[in-house]
Amino acid sequence: MTGRIGIDVMIARLKVDIPIKALGHVNSYAIIDDEGFLLVDPGMYWADGFRSLAAELRRAGLSLRGLRAIVVTHFHVDHATAAPVLAELAGSEVLMGPRDLEVVRRGFREYFRDVTETFLHYGVPREEVKAMEEVHPVPRLGDVYDELAAVARPVGEGESIGLGDGELKVLELPGHTPGHIALLQGVTAVVGDVLLNGITPNVVADSPDPRRDPLGDYLRTLERVSSLGLSSAMPGHGEPIGSPSARARELMAHHEERLRLVKSLLDAPRTLYYVARNLRWRTSAASWDDMSPYERYFAVGEALAHLKHLEAVGEVEEMTAGGEVSFRLA
């Protein structure tokens, strides 16, 4: 897909292969002007991904010689980890949101370990967490994240990236990750995984810190997106979104319903693991036991995000008995 987002600026969607069967590919975007192009979310550090990106660039009439900068909307493996290799090959800079870059610079192995230790803190069985660690790609890509930390620089709210005779405005839209960014020109935005068609962007609680409320961040992000008056949004997966405000409201309604379901499970003090196992998840698996450890990782993190949001707004509280942390209605 190629389209125009300004008088002298074109955008081409590049479908880049990723080894995540449920998604198949990530949308990378080449934003093109007379001087070259920006590449948004180049994909995953994976040989087949690099090959498919090269083929998509050729199809769009582009080469790395024209690459001016790489923009990473968020730090997830399927969007960010190809960036340091491409930056070295092309001699280009890498830009990403300050809060996501802070996590990467602190050490992404440490971030992932913080998430799994949070799961253990809330009583997820150790063998379950170990299975998640064994299948998740982050531990195997720690060195790539170190390289990303070394080459990237922050770009945040209030800044812009020059393009043609205009500019791309940077929006910070946290929730899916702590420092997710989007790029806005006029009434069109490249939104990464803030909005997706057909699936709900995952929100994972990554810390027991009561001040961290990633779902609250995401709901505020959706409110903001719904008020921007966008005519189209270019997402990180799937087809372009023709009614971004309506999709944002749909996602808000989804989370409100999910919050209601979480509360309905708290007829007695319940553990995170109980809540995660008893919520309904969109998956081809017939039951929790049939879900892959990778799917369970996201389910546990999302269940915790909903519980922590309910705690943040005063509807749920934590309790500890016999060394086990549970949640109950406040």
N, C-alpha and C positions, 0 to 999 in steps of 0.2 A: 504494500500500500504506500503510495506517495501522494502527498497533498501539500497545500500551501498554507502557511500560518502567518505570513506577512507579505508585504509587497515584493520583497526580494529574498524571501526565506522559504525554503521547502523542507518538508519532513518526510522521511522514509522509514517505514516500520520494517525491521529486520528480525525474522524469526530464527532465534539462535537455540540450537538443541541443548537440552540439559538432561542429566540422568535421573530425573524425577518423573516416573511414569504417569503419575496423576496429572502432571502439567504438560509434559512433552517438550515445551520450549519456553523461553523467556522472550518478551518483546524488547529488543534493543532499538533505539531510535537514533537515526542520523539526522541532525538538524543542519541544513546545508545553506550556505550563502556563497557569495562570489569568491570568498577567500579560503574556503575549505568547509570543514564540518566539525560539529561537536558530536560525540557519541555518548548516548545516555544508556547506562546499565549494559555493559558489554557481555555479560554472561558469566559462566562458571569456568574455573580453572580445570579444563577437561579437554582432551585432545579432539574429540568429536565436536565439542562446542567451538573450538578455534576454527576447525575446518568449515563448520556451517556458517560461522560469522564471515569468514573469508569469501565463501560463495555468495552470501547475501550482499556483501559490499560490492563484489563484482557485478552482481545483478543490478545494483543501484548505480553502477558507473562510478564507484568510489574506490579509493585505495588508501592505505595507511599514510601515504605521502601527504594527503590533504587533511589528516586528523590534527585538529588544533588543541582539543581538550577532551577529556573523558569526565563525564558527570555521573556520580553514583548516587542514586536516590536513597538507598539504604544498604546496610551492611550484610544482608543475607547472602549466602554462598552463591545462589543462582544469579544474582545481580552484580556482585562486586568483585569476585575473586579473579576474573580475567583481567581486571584493570591494570595491575602493576606490570604484567607481562607486555600488554599492548602499549602502555606508556613508555616502557623502555625501548620497544621496537620503533615507535613513532617519534620518540623524543617529545612527548606531549605531557601536559600537566594533568593531574587527577584532582577533582573537586568533589567534596561531600559535606554533608551537614556537620556542624561543629559537635553536636552531642554524640552522633554516631562515631565520628572520628575520635572523640575522646575515649569511647569504649575500645576502639581498635588500638589506639595508642597505649592504653592501659594493659592490653594483652587480651587477644580474643580467646585464647585457651582459658584464661582466668575468668572471662565473662561466662563462657559455657560451663565452667566448673561451678561458678556462683549459681547458675540456673539449676544444675542438677543437685547441688547441695541444698538449695531452697526446697526442691522436691523432697529430699530426704528429711529436712527439718519438719515438713508438714506430713510426714508419715508414709510417703510412697515407698513400697517395699524396695529394699536395696537391690534385689535381683532384677526388679523391673527397671530401676534406674541404670543398672549395669548394662542391660540389654539395649536401652536407649543410647548409651554412650558408645556401644560397639557399632551401631549402624549409622549414627549421625556423622555427616561429612566434616564437621568443624574440627574435631581433633586431628584429622589427617591433613588439614589445610592451615594449621597454625603458622607455618613458615610463610605461606602466601599472605596471610593477614599481617605478619610482621613487615613484609615488603610493602603492603598497602599503607601501613602506618607511616613508613619512611617516605613515601612519595606523595601522599595526598596532602592537600591543604584545605582548610575549612572555607565554606561559603554558606552564608546563612540569611535569615530574614532581613529584609531591607537592602540586600545587595542585589546586583544584577550582573548578567553576563552579556557583553556586547555581541551583537549579531546583525550583520548587514547594516542597515540604517537605523536599526532599533536595538532592543535589548530583551533578554529573558529575565523576568523577575523571579527571584528565589523566594519560595514560601516554605517555612518550617511547619510540618504537619505530623507531629509525633503520635505514637500509638502503636502502629505495626512494629516499629522500632522506636527507640527513644529520640532519635534525631532524623527521622525521615524528612526528605525535602521533595518539593515538586517545582517544576519550571512553568511559568505563566507568560503567555504573550497574548494580549487582548482577551478574547473569550475562549481560548484554547489552552489546555494545560497538559503537560506530561506528568502523570501522577504516580508512577511506580505502582506500589501495591496499596495505596490509600483507598482506591476504588477498584473493584474487579466485577466483571459481569458473571453471573451464574454461581460464583463461589464467594465466600465471606473471608476477607483478609484475616489472618490469624493474629491474635493479640496474646502474648505470653507474659505472665507475671514472672519477673526475673530476680526478685528479691523479697525477703520477708519484711523489709523496711516499710513501716506503716505510711511513710510519706510517699512511697511509690505507688501510683495508681495508673498503670498504663491504659486500662480500659477507659478511665475517666479522661485521660489525654485523647484517646481515640474518639470518644463521643464528642468532645469539644472540637476536634479536627473535622468530624463529619458535619457538625453545625456550621463551622466556618466554610467548608466546601459548598454546603447547600446555599450559602448566602453570596457566593462569588458571581453568580450569573453566568456560569460557563455554558457554552453551547456544545462543547465536546471535550472529552478527556481521553488521553492516550494511556492505557493501563499497562502494567508490567506483564500481564498474561491475558490472553483472550482478545476479543474484538474491541474496537473503539466504543466508547460509551457516549451515546447521543444525548442523553439527559442526565448529566452528572448530579444536578440537584436532586432529582427524583431518586437516583440510585443511592445517594447519600442518605436520604430519608428512609429508604428501604432498609439500609444497613443499621440505621439507628433503631428502627422498629424491631429488627432481628435481635439486637442486643437487649432491648427492653424485654422481649419475650424470653430470651435466655436467662436474664436476671430473675424474671418471675419463676421460671422453672427451677432455678437454683434454690430460691427461697422455699419452693414447695417441697424440696427434698430435705429441708432442715426441720422436719417434724420432731426431731430429737438432735442432740449434738452429733454432728457427722464429720468424718475426716475428709480431707481433700480427695483422697483416693476413692472413697465411697461416692462422692459427688461426681467425680470424673467418670467412674464406671457406670453411673446410672443416668447420665445425661444422654440425649440422642445426638449422635454425630453423623454428619454426612459422609458416609464411607460405603464401599462395597462389601465390607465385612459384615457378617451376620450378627456378631456379638463382640464384646470387648476382647474376649479370648482369641478371636479370629483377626483382630487388628494387628498390624505390624508394630514393632516397637517405635518406629518413626512416627506413625500415626498417633500412638499413645503419648509420645513426647508432646506433640502439639495439643492433644486433648487435655492432658494434665495441666499444661501451662495456661491454656485458655480457661479451664475451670477455675484455676487459682486466680486468674485476672478478674473473673466475675465475682468471686468471693471477696477479693481484696477491694474491689470497687464498692460492694455492698458494705464492707467494713468502713471504708472511707466516708460513706454518706450516712453512717450510723444505723444501718438496718441489720447488721450482722456483727457479732463479736467473736473473738477467739477465746478459747478456754484450754487449759492444760490439766490433764488428770492422768496420773500414772505414767508421766513422761510422754503422753500422746497429745498432740495439738488437734483440737476439733473446732468446728464452727457451729454457732447457734444463733437463732434470731435474737436480736437485741431487745 
